[in-house]
Amino acid sequence: MGPILVTGAAGFIGFHVVGRLLDAGKRVVGIDNLNDYYDVSLKQARLAELRRREADRHGEFTFHKINLVDRRGLEALFRDGRFDAVVHLAAQAGVRYSLENPAAYIDANVVGFLNMLECCRYHPVKHLVYASSSSVYGLNREMPFAVSQKADSPVSLYGATKKSNELFAHAYSHLFGLPCTGLRFFTVYGPWGRPDMAVFSFTKAILEGRPIPVFNFGKMRRDFTYVDDIAEGVVRTLEKPPRKQIDRSEVEHGGGVSLPPARVYNIGNREPEELTRLIELLEKHLGKKALLDMQPMQPGDVLETFAETGDLSALIGFVPRTPLDSGIERFVEWYKAFYLRDGNQEAFRAASI
């Protein structure tokens, strides 16, 4: 097999997916633009950790700093790389930040995704797996969220860009036969997570004795999904490229409608929890009470996310195995080791790229 390209390799989920592929003995090429949306030293530390682990694994890891809008750079990478498959995780993340800097989302999530599709078109790969998001469900109120539901009412620009990715992928699959699978992630958390996400920011605030902003007065529920479960699901999905199918369900006179090799699945924990429960578990594992700053609902937020994952379970046997209590305990252990032990963070920061 040829190498596998993972975009966003220095990102939270990308880091864990690369690690899982290395465990499986794969050759992995990772790219990332290492932007400063959050602490770049954390991204550098993830790359350093991947290089450290590479010596203990059977796989091979190569990294390139490339921006998704650099079409010529991507074309050169694909031309030389001869990739077997692509896991596209790079994107401008964050719901609230899209209110401040919408152009960043169009560049990374729309233009960047189009560039990736063009590269996969002209340098054919066996399978493109890409990150979508539960944000595409927007104002949907029917629970749990299922891929059969309409997802045409996003309440954030981030969600709108992720829905556009699904539409672009379907069009390229139909026109050029590109096998594409989109995975709608549901509130991923765990070690090496992003500082702007609730588990990370709440932990930092509790340890520093600062109030936690709790939106909608704590009456929000999220389908928190542990990152190891996500990484396993991504890698298993990569091994199952979709094929063209014939849909006769709406044909009255015998013929069939050809469906392109494009699929979308939810990937979540299937057990939504209130934010107050998350805070209680952080207090338990940190051994410290939180100061709560109750606030109203914020623009772009949704009340609840809840994944229906039956289709993905049927495809790859996906079953999330990490309850929230265990996942929070592991995150807190990592956070303390990474940020609080003397000299540890300095060693990570000193790692070169």
Backbone torsions as a table, in degrees:
resi	resn	phi	psi	omega
1	MET	NA	148.3	174.6
2	GLY	-78.1	176.3	-179.9
3	PRO	-70.4	161.5	176.9
4	ILE	-108.5	130.5	177.3
5	LEU	-91.5	129.5	173.9
6	VAL	-119.9	114.4	176.3
7	THR	-87.1	151.1	-174.7
8	GLY	70.2	33.4	-174.2
9	ALA	-65.9	-25.0	177.6
10	ALA	-89.6	0.8	178.4
11	GLY	-84.0	176.0	-174.7
12	PHE	-59.5	-62.3	-177.7
13	ILE	-70.1	-39.2	179.3
14	GLY	-57.1	-42.3	177.9
15	PHE	-56.4	-46.7	-177.8
16	HIS	-71.6	-35.2	178.1
17	VAL	-67.4	-43.9	177.1
18	VAL	-58.7	-45.0	178.7
19	GLY	-58.4	-42.2	179.5
20	ARG	-66.2	-38.7	177.7
21	LEU	-67.3	-38.4	176.5
22	LEU	-63.8	-38.9	176.3
23	ASP	-57.9	-33.1	-178.6
24	ALA	-86.4	5.4	176.6
25	GLY	80.0	21.2	-177.4
26	LYS	-85.9	155.4	168.7
27	ARG	-89.0	122.9	-174.0
28	VAL	-123.6	130.9	169.8
29	VAL	-109.0	123.5	179.9
30	GLY	-111.1	142.6	173.8
31	ILE	-129.0	154.0	178.1
32	ASP	-167.0	148.6	176.8
33	ASN	-93.7	-4.2	176.5
34	LEU	52.4	45.4	-179.4
35	ASN	-71.4	170.9	-173.5
36	ASP	-102.0	28.1	175.2
37	TYR	-55.9	-37.2	168.1
38	TYR	-140.6	176.8	-171.5
39	ASP	-44.6	111.8	-178.5
40	VAL	-64.5	-29.9	-178.8
41	SER	-63.5	-28.8	175.9
42	LEU	-68.1	-40.3	176.9
43	LYS	-64.7	-41.4	177.3
44	GLN	-63.5	-37.9	179.0
45	ALA	-65.6	-37.4	176.6
46	ARG	-61.9	-43.9	179.1
47	LEU	-63.5	-41.7	177.6
48	ALA	-61.8	-39.5	178.7
49	GLU	-66.1	-38.8	177.2
50	LEU	-63.6	-40.2	177.8
51	ARG	-67.0	-38.0	178.6
52	ARG	-64.5	-42.8	-178.7
53	ARG	-70.9	-28.8	-175.5
54	GLU	-55.3	-36.0	-178.5
55	ALA	-65.2	-24.7	-177.6
56	ASP	-98.0	2.9	-176.4
57	ARG	-119.6	177.8	-177.1
58	HIS	-95.3	-9.0	-176.0
59	GLY	-91.5	-176.3	-178.6
60	GLU	-136.0	133.4	-175.1
61	PHE	-125.6	128.7	175.4
62	THR	-126.3	137.3	-177.6
63	PHE	-120.3	140.9	174.4
64	HIS	-131.8	135.3	174.5
65	LYS	-86.9	108.4	-176.4
66	ILE	-141.8	140.0	175.2
67	ASN	-92.8	141.0	-178.2
68	LEU	-62.4	-25.0	179.8
69	VAL	-81.2	-6.8	178.7
70	ASP	-84.4	83.8	-173.9
71	ARG	-64.1	-40.4	-180.0
72	ARG	-64.6	-40.8	178.4
73	GLY	-62.8	-41.3	178.3
74	LEU	-66.1	-40.8	179.4
75	GLU	-62.3	-41.3	178.0
76	ALA	-64.3	-40.4	178.7
77	LEU	-62.1	-45.6	-180.0
78	PHE	-66.8	-39.9	-179.0
79	ARG	-61.5	-42.0	-178.0
80	ASP	-83.6	-27.9	-171.6
81	GLY	-80.3	-32.3	-177.6
82	ARG	49.4	59.3	-172.7
83	PHE	-74.3	141.7	176.6
84	ASP	-78.4	-37.5	-178.7
85	ALA	-155.3	165.2	-178.7
86	VAL	-132.0	133.3	169.6
87	VAL	-111.8	108.6	-174.1
88	HIS	-99.9	103.1	-178.5
89	LEU	-115.5	-11.5	-178.2
90	ALA	-67.9	135.1	178.9
91	ALA	-171.2	162.3	167.7
92	GLN	-82.6	114.9	-174.7
93	ALA	-92.9	170.1	173.4
94	GLY	98.9	131.2	178.5
95	VAL	-82.7	-50.4	-174.1
96	ARG	-69.5	-32.1	-179.6
97	TYR	-65.7	-23.5	179.2
98	SER	-67.5	-19.5	175.2
99	LEU	-74.3	-26.7	-177.0
100	GLU	-91.1	-36.7	-172.8
101	ASN	-137.9	69.3	-176.7
102	PRO	-62.9	-30.4	-178.1
103	ALA	-61.1	-34.2	179.8
104	ALA	-61.4	-33.3	-178.7
105	TYR	-76.1	-36.9	176.7
106	ILE	-66.6	-43.8	-179.4
107	ASP	-61.7	-54.8	-173.2
108	ALA	-77.6	-44.9	-169.5
109	ASN	-90.1	-22.6	179.7
110	VAL	-107.2	-61.9	179.5
111	VAL	-62.6	-44.2	179.7
112	GLY	-61.9	-40.3	179.5
113	PHE	-68.9	-38.5	176.3
114	LEU	-61.4	-42.5	177.4
115	ASN	-60.2	-39.9	178.9
116	MET	-64.9	-42.1	177.5
117	LEU	-62.6	-42.0	178.8
118	GLU	-62.1	-41.0	178.4
119	CYS	-65.1	-40.9	177.9
120	CYS	-68.5	-28.4	177.6
121	ARG	-68.8	-48.3	-173.9
122	TYR	-88.5	-13.4	174.7
123	HIS	-129.4	75.7	-165.6
124	PRO	-53.6	137.1	175.2
125	VAL	-117.9	160.6	-179.1
126	LYS	-74.6	-25.4	-176.1
127	HIS	-164.0	133.0	170.8
128	LEU	-111.7	114.4	173.3
129	VAL	-105.1	127.5	-175.6
130	TYR	-131.7	155.3	-178.0
131	ALA	-84.7	120.5	165.1
132	SER	-107.2	-158.3	-172.5
133	SER	-157.0	151.3	172.5
134	SER	-63.0	-15.6	179.0
135	SER	-62.2	-18.8	-179.6
136	VAL	-66.1	-21.7	-177.4
137	TYR	-74.5	-23.9	172.3
138	GLY	50.7	-115.8	-173.9
139	LEU	-85.7	5.5	177.5
140	ASN	-55.8	139.9	-179.2
141	ARG	-116.3	-11.9	179.1
142	GLU	-75.4	124.4	-178.1
143	MET	-117.0	145.1	-4.2
144	PRO	-75.0	162.0	176.3
145	PHE	-66.3	131.7	178.1
146	ALA	-127.4	148.3	-177.0
147	VAL	-66.1	-17.0	177.6
148	SER	-75.6	-15.0	178.4
149	GLN	-75.8	155.2	172.9
150	LYS	-67.5	143.5	178.4
151	ALA	-132.6	60.6	-175.6
152	ASP	-121.1	25.1	178.7
153	SER	-134.9	54.5	179.4
154	PRO	-64.1	149.9	179.7
155	VAL	-111.9	10.2	175.6
156	SER	-142.1	153.1	175.8
157	LEU	-63.4	-36.4	176.8
158	TYR	-56.3	-49.4	178.8
159	GLY	-61.5	-37.9	179.2
160	ALA	-64.9	-39.7	179.3
161	THR	-67.6	-35.1	179.2
162	LYS	-69.9	-36.9	174.6
163	LYS	-64.9	-38.0	177.7
164	SER	-62.6	-35.8	176.8
165	ASN	-58.9	-43.8	-179.8
166	GLU	-63.0	-39.7	-179.9
167	LEU	-68.7	-43.5	177.3
168	PHE	-60.9	-44.4	-178.6
169	ALA	-61.8	-41.5	179.1
170	HIS	-63.1	-42.3	-179.9
171	ALA	-63.9	-44.3	179.7
172	TYR	-67.1	-35.6	177.1
173	SER	-64.9	-42.2	179.1
174	HIS	-67.0	-43.9	-174.4
175	LEU	-77.9	-36.1	-169.8
176	PHE	-123.9	4.1	176.7
177	GLY	71.0	22.7	-178.3
178	LEU	-78.5	117.6	177.9
179	PRO	-69.4	119.4	-175.7
180	CYS	-130.3	136.3	173.4
181	THR	-130.4	123.2	175.4
182	GLY	-100.6	136.7	179.0
183	LEU	-115.6	119.0	178.8
184	ARG	-86.6	100.9	-178.1
185	PHE	-73.6	143.2	178.2
186	PHE	-117.8	104.7	170.3
187	THR	40.2	72.0	-178.5
188	VAL	-79.2	139.1	179.0
189	TYR	-145.0	166.4	175.8
190	GLY	143.1	-177.0	179.8
191	PRO	-55.0	145.3	-178.8
192	TRP	69.6	22.0	-176.6
193	GLY	-72.1	173.8	-178.2
194	ARG	-79.8	138.4	-179.7
195	PRO	-64.5	-20.9	-178.3
196	ASP	-85.6	-4.7	-178.5
197	MET	-89.5	156.6	-168.1
198	ALA	-58.3	-47.1	-175.4
199	VAL	-59.4	-43.7	-179.0
200	PHE	-69.0	-51.8	-175.1
201	SER	-67.1	-35.7	176.4
202	PHE	-65.0	-43.2	179.5
203	THR	-59.9	-46.3	-179.2
204	LYS	-61.8	-44.0	-178.4
205	ALA	-65.2	-42.4	-179.8
206	ILE	-61.8	-46.6	-178.6
207	LEU	-65.3	-31.0	-179.2
208	GLU	-90.6	-1.0	178.9
209	GLY	72.3	25.0	179.1
210	ARG	-100.3	152.2	178.2
211	PRO	-65.8	146.0	175.4
212	ILE	-96.6	125.0	172.8
213	PRO	-73.0	116.1	-178.3
214	VAL	-110.8	104.8	-172.3
215	PHE	-78.3	154.2	-174.8
216	ASN	52.5	31.5	175.7
217	PHE	55.9	32.5	176.8
218	GLY	84.3	-4.7	-176.3
219	LYS	-91.0	52.3	174.4
220	MET	-126.0	142.3	-178.5
221	ARG	-120.4	136.9	-180.0
222	ARG	-129.2	145.5	177.4
223	ASP	-88.6	73.3	-176.6
224	PHE	-61.5	126.6	-175.0
225	THR	-125.3	122.9	-175.7
226	TYR	-69.2	140.2	-169.6
227	VAL	-64.7	-31.9	177.5
228	ASP	-64.4	-36.9	175.8
229	ASP	-65.1	-40.2	177.6
230	ILE	-62.7	-48.8	-177.6
231	ALA	-60.8	-41.2	177.3
232	GLU	-62.4	-41.9	179.2
233	GLY	-64.1	-39.6	178.7
234	VAL	-62.9	-47.6	-176.6
235	VAL	-66.9	-40.2	177.7
236	ARG	-65.1	-40.9	179.2
237	THR	-63.3	-37.8	179.9
238	LEU	-56.2	-31.4	-178.1
239	GLU	-82.4	-0.2	-177.1
240	LYS	-125.4	68.1	-179.9
241	PRO	-64.5	139.1	178.9
242	PRO	-71.0	154.9	176.9
243	ARG	-118.6	161.4	174.0
244	LYS	-60.7	145.5	178.3
245	GLN	-132.8	161.4	175.6
246	ILE	-108.1	122.1	179.6
247	ASP	-105.9	112.6	-179.6
248	ARG	-104.5	6.9	-172.3
249	SER	-65.3	-28.7	-176.8
250	GLU	-115.0	16.3	-178.5
251	VAL	-102.1	124.4	-173.2
252	GLU	-90.2	-23.1	-168.9
253	HIS	-120.1	37.4	168.5
254	GLY	98.2	-41.2	-173.2
255	GLY	-66.0	-171.7	179.1
256	GLY	-138.6	154.5	177.2
257	VAL	-103.2	125.0	-179.4
258	SER	-79.5	124.0	177.3
259	LEU	-99.2	135.1	-177.5
260	PRO	-69.8	163.6	178.2
261	PRO	-78.4	65.5	-179.2
262	ALA	-134.0	129.1	-178.9
263	ARG	-136.8	156.3	174.4
264	VAL	-133.0	136.9	-180.0
265	TYR	-134.4	150.5	166.3
266	ASN	-81.5	143.6	171.9
267	ILE	-135.4	104.7	-175.1
268	GLY	-152.1	-179.8	-173.9
269	ASN	-87.7	-16.9	177.2
270	ARG	69.2	17.9	179.3
271	GLU	-141.7	82.4	-178.6
272	PRO	-64.4	142.3	-179.5
273	GLU	-127.3	146.3	175.5
274	GLU	-71.4	151.9	178.1
275	LEU	-58.5	-33.8	179.3
276	THR	-63.3	-33.9	176.2
277	ARG	-66.3	-42.0	176.2
278	LEU	-57.9	-45.2	-178.5
279	ILE	-64.7	-39.8	177.8
280	GLU	-60.4	-40.9	179.9
281	LEU	-69.5	-37.1	176.1
282	LEU	-64.1	-43.3	177.2
283	GLU	-59.2	-41.4	-179.6
284	LYS	-61.5	-48.4	-173.6
285	HIS	-84.8	-20.1	174.4
286	LEU	-88.5	-19.2	-177.6
287	GLY	67.8	33.8	-177.2
288	LYS	-152.0	139.7	179.9
289	LYS	-77.1	147.6	178.2
290	ALA	-92.9	148.0	170.6
291	LEU	-96.4	122.5	-172.6
292	LEU	-104.1	130.8	175.0
293	ASP	-114.1	91.4	-175.9
294	MET	-70.3	128.1	-177.1
295	GLN	-133.2	161.2	178.5
296	PRO	-73.9	175.4	178.4
297	MET	-60.2	143.3	179.9
298	GLN	-102.6	150.3	176.8
299	PRO	-57.8	135.8	178.8
300	GLY	92.7	-14.4	-179.8
301	ASP	-82.8	157.7	172.8
302	VAL	-122.2	156.3	-175.0
303	LEU	-70.3	-38.3	-171.7
304	GLU	-151.9	146.0	167.6
305	THR	-127.0	142.3	-174.8
306	PHE	-158.8	114.0	-172.1
307	ALA	-91.4	133.1	166.2
308	GLU	-97.4	118.6	-170.1
309	THR	-119.5	20.7	-176.9
310	GLY	-59.2	-40.4	-178.9
311	ASP	-63.1	-43.1	-180.0
312	LEU	-69.1	-36.7	176.7
313	SER	-61.5	-40.9	179.2
314	ALA	-66.4	-34.8	-177.6
315	LEU	-74.0	-48.0	-170.4
316	ILE	-127.2	4.5	-176.7
317	GLY	70.4	30.4	-176.7
318	PHE	-70.2	121.2	174.8
319	VAL	-138.0	112.1	178.1
320	PRO	-59.6	135.9	-172.9
321	ARG	-115.7	0.3	-171.9
322	THR	-114.9	107.6	174.8
323	PRO	-67.3	157.6	-174.2
324	LEU	-59.8	-40.3	-179.6
325	ASP	-58.1	-47.6	179.7
326	SER	-65.8	-42.0	-179.4
327	GLY	-63.6	-41.3	178.4
328	ILE	-65.8	-40.1	177.9
329	GLU	-58.9	-44.1	-180.0
330	ARG	-66.8	-38.6	178.2
331	PHE	-62.9	-46.6	-178.9
332	VAL	-61.1	-39.6	177.4
333	GLU	-60.9	-44.3	178.6
334	TRP	-65.0	-44.8	-176.9
335	TYR	-59.0	-45.2	-179.9
336	LYS	-64.6	-41.1	179.9
337	ALA	-66.8	-37.4	-175.1
338	PHE	-79.2	-39.8	-171.8
339	TYR	-106.4	-23.1	-169.0
340	LEU	-108.8	-18.2	179.7
341	ARG	-80.6	135.6	-175.4
342	ASP	-57.9	127.9	173.3
343	GLY	82.7	-16.6	-174.9
344	ASN	-67.5	-48.0	-178.4
345	GLN	-65.3	-38.1	179.3
346	GLU	-61.2	-37.6	178.3
347	ALA	-65.0	-40.4	177.6
348	PHE	-65.4	-43.1	-177.6
349	ARG	-65.1	-27.5	-178.2
350	ALA	-79.7	-10.0	-177.7
351	ALA	-65.2	134.8	-179.6
352	SER	-90.0	159.0	-178.9
353	ILE	-96.4	NA	NA
